[in-house]
Amino acid sequence: MPVRVTVVADACTDPTADLARAAGARVVEVEARNVGAARATGFALAEPHARWFATTDADSLVPPTWFTDHLAVAADLVAGAVDVLDWSGWPQHLPAHYRSRYSRGREHVHGANLGITSAAYAAIGGFTSLVDGEDADLVDRAKTAGLTVVHARTAPVTTSGRRFGRCPAGFAGHLRALASS
């Protein structure tokens, strides 16, 4: 199955766009400063016959079987798990506390590991231009529409353990909140 990688560099001041181009990705540079708008821009550029859309973040690493693992779930939308690459600088209890939320069966939604069929994406109107929470909003609308949504632990994406991110209520904010709980 052919895979097309599009990188949407939203108001980037680092070498993300240059590195992505050098790796062969299609790169679109925008100044939206809005993760929902950036993700929507990338999906809008998909090939007309695309079957599956997937989204991750610049500081994340997807496993080599990411797409096939998503497709094997046989769902309209897959909300995948995220592991943290490096817990340095965080309280010692945080890694176990973070992982326990998955083991207790809590549903997780991370824009760094999200996949959806192109038909489902079109049916629910795509990403909303939200500064944060665009991923949870997409999942909520998919559930409301009666689509099959699976919160999968397979094929976790590894992401940085950054303490502060560009999105105030994003993953770094989530980790800070867990660290204080």
Beta strands, then each sheet from edge to edge (+ up, - down):
strand 1: 6-10
strand 2: 26-30
strand 3: 52-55
strand 4: 60-61
strand 5: 77-84
strand 6: 114-117
strand 7: 149-159
sheet 1: 1+ 2+
sheet 2: 3+ 6- 5+ 7+ 4-
end
